[in-house]
Amino acid sequence: MNYLNLLWNLYQLKRNAGRGREDIKRVREKKLRKLLAYAYDNSAYYHRVFEEAGITGNQISTMPLSAFPVLDKQLLMEHFDELVTVPDLKQEELRRFDEQESTDQKRFKDSYHVVHSSGSTGTPGYFVYDETAWSQMLLGIIRAALWDMSMPQILKLLHHGPRIVYIAATDGRYGGAMAVSDGIEGVRADQLFLDVKTPLAEWVRQIKEFGPNMVVGYPSAVKILGELVENGDVELDVFRVVSCGEPLGASLRSYLEETFESDVVNIYGASESLALGVETSHEEGMYLFDDLNYIEVENGEMYLTCLYNYVQPLIRYRISDKLVLAEPDKDSSYPFTRAGNIMGRNEDLMWFEDGRGARDFLHPLVVEGFCLEGLLDYQFRQLDEQSFEMLAEVSDRKRIQEIQSEMIREMRQILKEKHLEYVDFFIRFVEEIRPDSRTGKKPLIVA
């Protein structure tokens, strides 16, 4: 996106935060009806399931959203090729692209941004954005990261040149890493990417050399940076910390605010729509971006309709996060739906220590792309400061030996990259790995 166009479009999107609640609901409704009609006319899957639900083309503009059929990950994967609205998107081609091409080649067929989702809910899935949808999402991400800043303040910041460090899993098609990279590039900021599997000593060296004034990343990883600051290993002067990719609890928010002496902004997103909402204080709660998404909660289930992705329409898509919605009251700062009790995956880390007192960690998302044929799911259980156990669920127990050999090979490579060769690990095959009853997701690390 052209820099001046980005600034103008950002200004237009930011104006929505100053609108009235009824204006926002009208914007959302208009976008919803346009998306529903487009999906009916251009997606074989939606045309069929709408009519099976008794919804004809003439009724799309009047039927309540709750009358439309629900979509989930399994249905999306089963009907991917007929659900998308363009003929050159095929799920098997996407799989080959993901397996064979480096992540540096960001766009599939030079046209589509592909986000790889896996790990917490089983089989890998793909979420595809064309350039228009990706640009709209990036605007939502940038608006969230610079929340509560006026356009003059933003222009002043960009003029001086922000220096942003991003700490997360950065070596795969993770939506957060791709969006942050493109967003930073879009606002012409300097950037440093720190992968969570990089040794801590290298973190210290690179951060000292780069000198960031803004920190973005998984809250569990940013907390480690905060501990480096507390211990005097690095000195930082940052004006903002942006948390994304994991839930941010109240106590961790307070720790980050105190340690970095800066504002902390928490962005809520998912592979299905990377810009879902923003939170700037625990007391005020999360504001959901009603101008980009339509979120429903029924009987404790969350359903997402992404209002800007026409290539892969997601209509009433079930997401396993748990939240409670509330209409903004007259004292609310913004006209957006408020959400409380957001519970998604909130991982611990596995910390290890060698015999000389040196410590380092493994972040669960380092192995989120750990996809082997026949390996259905996996979890980790730390045993002590120098060992862990890996639980594995397979589709064919006759292939256990083959799968085990490949798991050992890949895990040894991960430990080598992290300088944790001294850590022992064991693999135990189990019948089933079940999701957490509260969050609906399968934690990668269990007590």
N, C-alpha and C positions, 0 to 999 in steps of 0.2 A: 504494500500500500504506500502510495506517495506520502511523504512526511506531512506536507501541508493538508492533504486530504485527511490524513489520520487525525491531525489536530482538530480540524473542522468537525469530523464525524464524532470525535470524542466529546467535543463541546455540545453537539446535538444530543448525544446519549446522556451526558451529565445533566442536561436540562430536565430530563425525566424525573430526577431526584427532587426537583422543586415543584413538580406538578401536584395537583390534587388527587386524592384516591380514586375518585370516579373517572378522572381523565386516564389514569393508568389502567383501570379496568377496561375502559373502552379501547385503549391501545392493544391490550392483551386479547380482547375478544376479536378485534379486527384481524390481528395476526393469526389467531387460532382458526377462524373461518377460512381464511385464505389458504392456510396450510392443509386443512381438512379437504377442501375442494381440490387442491393440487394433488394430494395423495390419492384421492378417489379417481382422478382423471389420468394419472401417470404411473401408478403402482398397481400391478396386477394383483398383488396380495391384498392391498387395502380395498381395492374395488370389490374383490370377492368377499372379504370378511365384513365389510360394511353392509353389503346386500344380504349376506347371511344373517346379519343382526337386524334386518328389516329397515335399513337406512338407505334410501335412494339418493340420487344426486340432488333432487329438489328439496330434500329434507336436511341436507348438511348444514344449511345456514341457520336452522332453527332448533335442531335436536340438541339437548344438553350434552355436554362432554361425557357425563357419566353413562350415557346410553351407548357410547362407542366401545368396541371390544378392547380388551386388555392385551398388551404385548409383554412378553418376558424374554429373557436371554435365550432360552431353549427354542422358542418360536422364531426369534430373530435369526438364529443360526440355521434352523431347519428351512426357513423360507427366505434366506438372505437374497438370493438372486432374483426372486420375483417381488421382493419388498422394495428394493432400490428403484429409483425412477429413471436411471440411465442404463442403457444396454451394455456398456463396456465395463461394468463392475461385476465381477464374478468372485465368489468367496474363495474358491480354490486358487485362483490367480493371486488373490491377496495373500493367501497363506504362503505360496511360493515366493512372492515378493518379500514377505516378512522374514522368511527363512534364508533367502539367498542374497538379498541386497543389504548393504551396510546401512546403518541408520543415517549416515550422511546424505544418502539419496532420499530426501524427505518425501517427495511426492510420487505417488503411484501414477504411472502413465503421464507424468508431468502435469497432472491436473488435480490430484486428490491427496489430501493429508490423511494419513492412516494412523489411528491410535489403537495400540494393542492393549487389550484388557485381559488380564488373567490373574491367577494366584489365589485371590480370596474366595472365589466362587466357582472354581473348577476349570472347565475347558476354555481355552483362549477364544476370545471373540474380537471382532474388528468394528470400529466405528469410523466412518468415513465423512470427511468434510470437503466440499469443493472450496475454491478460493473465496467465494462470497461469504459462505458460512464461516470459514476460518477467520476471515477478517472481522466479521461481526462478533465472533467469540473473543478475539484478541482485544477488541474495544471494551468488551465486558470485563476482561481480566485487568486491563490497564486502568479502567475506571475504579475497579475494586482496590487495586494496589495503591492508587492515589486518592482513595476515598477521603472525604472531608477537606480536600484541597481545592481551592478555587482555580479557575483557568489562569489568572495572572500568576498565582503561586506555582502552578505546573509549568508555565512557560519560563518562569525564572529558574526553576529547578533544571529544566531541560537545557536552558542556555548555559548553565554552569557545568552541566554534564555529570549525571549520576554515575557512580561506580558500584555496580551491583554484583554481589556474590550469590550464587545459587547453589544450595547444598541439598542433594537428593540423589536418586538413582538416575544417572544421566546417559547411560549407554544403551538404551533401548527406545522403542517407540512409545514411551510413556507420555501421555497427553500433557502433563504438567511441564515436563522438561521441554517438550517441543513448543508449547505455548509460551513459556517464559522466555525461551531463546528468541522466538520470533517477536515477542512483545518488546524485549530489550532492544533488539535490532531495530524495531520500528520506531522507537523513541530516541534512537541514536545514542544509547548509553554504552559505556564500557562494561564488559562482563567477565566474570570468572566463574567457571563451573567446577564445583568440587563434588566428585562422586563419593557416595557413602562407603564405597569399598576402598577408597584411598587411605593409606596409613595416616594416622594423626600427625606424625612428624611432618609429613608433606603438606597437610592442612596448614600447619603453623608457618611453614616456609612460604607457601603461596599467598596466604593472607597478608603476611608482613610485606611481601613484595608488591601486592596489588593495592592494598589500602582501601577497602570498600567503605562506602558511606551508606549503603543500603543492603540489608540481608533478606534473602528469600529462600524458603525451603521447607522441608518436613519439620514440624515442631520438635520431634525427637532428635533430629540432627542439629537443628539450631540450638537446642539445649546444650549439646556437647560443645558447640562453639562458645556458648555462654560460660561453660565451665572452664574453657581455655582462657577466657577473659578474666574470670574470677581468680584463677591460679597465676595470672600474670604472664602467661605464655604469649599472649597477643594483646595489643592495645587497639581499641576500635572507637571511632567517633561516628556513630550512625544516626540518621534522623528517622529511620523507619525500619521495622522488622515486619516482613510479610510471611505469614504461616499458610501453608497449603499442603494438600495431599493426605493429611491425617486430621482427626479431630483435635481441637485445642482445648484442654481443660482449664478451669479457672485458676488453679494453682500454678500450672505451667505458664499461663498468660502473665500472671503476676511476677513470676520469676524472670521471664524475658523482659518485661517492662522495667523491672528494677535493675537487672544486670546490664542491659544495654542503654538504660536511661533514655528510652525512645518510645514512640507510638508503636503499638503492635496491631496489625491488621490481619484478620483471619479470613481467607478466601475459601468458600465452600464450592467444590466442583466435583465432577465425575467424568469418566471417559465419555459418557453419553451426552454430556453438556458441561464443558469445562468451566463455565461461568454461571454458577447457580445462585450465589449469594455472598454477602460480606458481613463481618462482625468486627466492630471496633471496641466494644466493651462487653464484658460478661453480663453486666446488669441490663444493658439495652437489648442484648440478644442479636440473633442473626436476621438480617434483612434479605429476603429472597428477591431475585431480579424478575419481577412479574412482566417486565417489558421484553424479556428474552426467553422466558420459560413459563409454562403453566403447570404448577405443582398441585396435586390433590393428595389428601390423606383420607382413606376410607377403611374403617375397621382395623386401624393400625398399620395399613399398607400404604406405601408411598408410590404414587404414579407420576411420572414425568412426561410432559409433552414439550419437546424442544421446538420453539417457534421460529427458528431461523435456518434449520437444516432441511433443505428440500431434496437433497440427493438421497439421503437415507432417513426418511421421516420416522421419528420415534413418537408414537401417539399412545398415550396412556401406558408407558413403559414402566413395568414394576421394578423398583429399586429397593434393595434390602435395608437401606438406612431407616432408622426410626426417628420420627420427629413429630412435633405438635405444632399446628398452625394457628395463628391468631391474626385477626384483622388489625391493622394499625389503629390506635385510638387517637383522640383529638390532640394528645400531647406528643405523639410520635414525631420524630425528627424527619421521617421520610414516608412516602405514600405506599411503601411496599409491604407485602405480607411479612409478618414476623414469625420466626420459627424458634422453637425451644426444644431442648432435650435431643439434639442431634447426636445419634450414636452410630458411628460407623466403626471401622476397624481402627483400633488404637493399640499399636504394637509396643511391646517392650523391646529392649535391645539385649543381645547376648554379649556380655563383657568377659574378656579373658585376660589373664596375667601370666607372663612367663616367670621363670625362676629368679629373674633379676629385678622384678618389680615393675617392668614395663607393661602398660595396659593398652588394649585396643578393643574394638567392638565389631560385631557383625550386625548390620541393620537387616531386618527381615525382607525389605524390598530389593536387597542385592540379589536375591534368588527368586524374585517374582517371575522372571522369565524362564525358570527352570522347567522347560517343557520337553518331555521325552515321550516317545510313542509307547503307549501302554501304561504310563504313569498318570493316574487319575488325580491324585492330590497328595499333599505332603504337609508335615508340621515339624517343628523343632522343639526339643526339650533340653534345656541346659542341665548338665549333671553336676559340674563343678567349674572351677576357674580355668580348667584346661581341657574340658571335654563337653560334648553334647551328643544327643541322640536325635536321629532323623526318623520320623514315622512316615511310612509310605503306603498308599493305597493303589493297587494296580488292577487293570481290567482282566488280565490273564495271568494267573499264578504260575503257569508253566514257563513264563518269560522272566520270572523273578531274578534268576542269576544274571541274565543279560542286562536287565534294567539296573540291577544293583551295581554292576561293573561300570556302567555309564554314569550313574549317580556319583560313585566314588571318584571317577575321573574328573567330573565337572566340579565337585566340591573341593577336591584337592587344588584345582586351579584357582578357585575363588580364594581359598585360604592362602595360597602362595602370593597372589596379588596383594593381599591384605597384610602380608608378613606375619601370618599366624600359622606357620608350618608346624609349630609345636603343639597345636590343638589336635586332640584325638576326637574322632566322631564314629558313631555306630549307626547302622541302618536297621530298622525293625519294620517288618511288613505287617500291616493290620488290615482287618476286614473293612472298616469304614472310618472315615474322618468326618465328624459331624460339626455343623456350624454352632457358633455361640448362640444360646437361646435368647439373649438380649438383643444382639445386633443383627442376627441372621447371617453373619459372615463367619468364615472359617479363619481363626487367627493362625498366623504362620508360626508364632511362638506361644507355647503353653507352659504353664507353671509345672 
